[in-house]
């Protein structure tokens, strides 16, 4: 049996501490960007169940295009709520945010002026700032 490098008392939670999450694990995609963050109910690697999970999707420029967030188990890309991000095509040498779409359907659109500075943002066609 292998002994832990931490004494048992260091692995025990103090009073009033929520012990639902005992371990957090991250994975990275081939370009080195975070692909997922998963929390487990057991501190031992390879043991326990997923408590909550996030998955990040990137485009070819390395910009975040979607993030899925499951608050009860593993991400299922077919049914887990996600936030979606869109960017200008880059054709005018501008790869900048254009919209963010939230799981509830709310859309935030970014506006830019002639000098390519952010002029404001709009939520579902209602001006919020600018």
C-alpha positions, 0 to 999 in steps of 0.5 A: 500500500502506498502512503499519501504524502499528506498526513490524514489530518491534512485531507480532512475538511474543516467544519462548515466546509462543503465537501461535494468537490474533492478534486478538480482536473483540467485537460488541454488541447493540442495548442495548449489551450484549456479544453475542460475543467472537471470537478469530482467528489473523490480526491483519488484520481480515477475514482469518484463521480463528476460533480460538474464539468465545463468544456471549451471549444476554439476556432482556428485562430484560437478564439473561444467559440463556445463553452459548455457548463454542466452543474450536475455531471459531465458535459453532453454537447448535445444537451448541456447549456452553452455560451456561444461567441462569434467574431469578425471574419478577419477579412479587414485584418480585424478578428474581434468579438461581434456577438455572445449568445447565452443559453437563454437566447439573450444575444449581446452584439458589439458595435465598432466605430470607423476607427475600429474602437468598440462603440458600444454593445447591444442586448437583443437590439436594445442599446445598453452602453455606448 
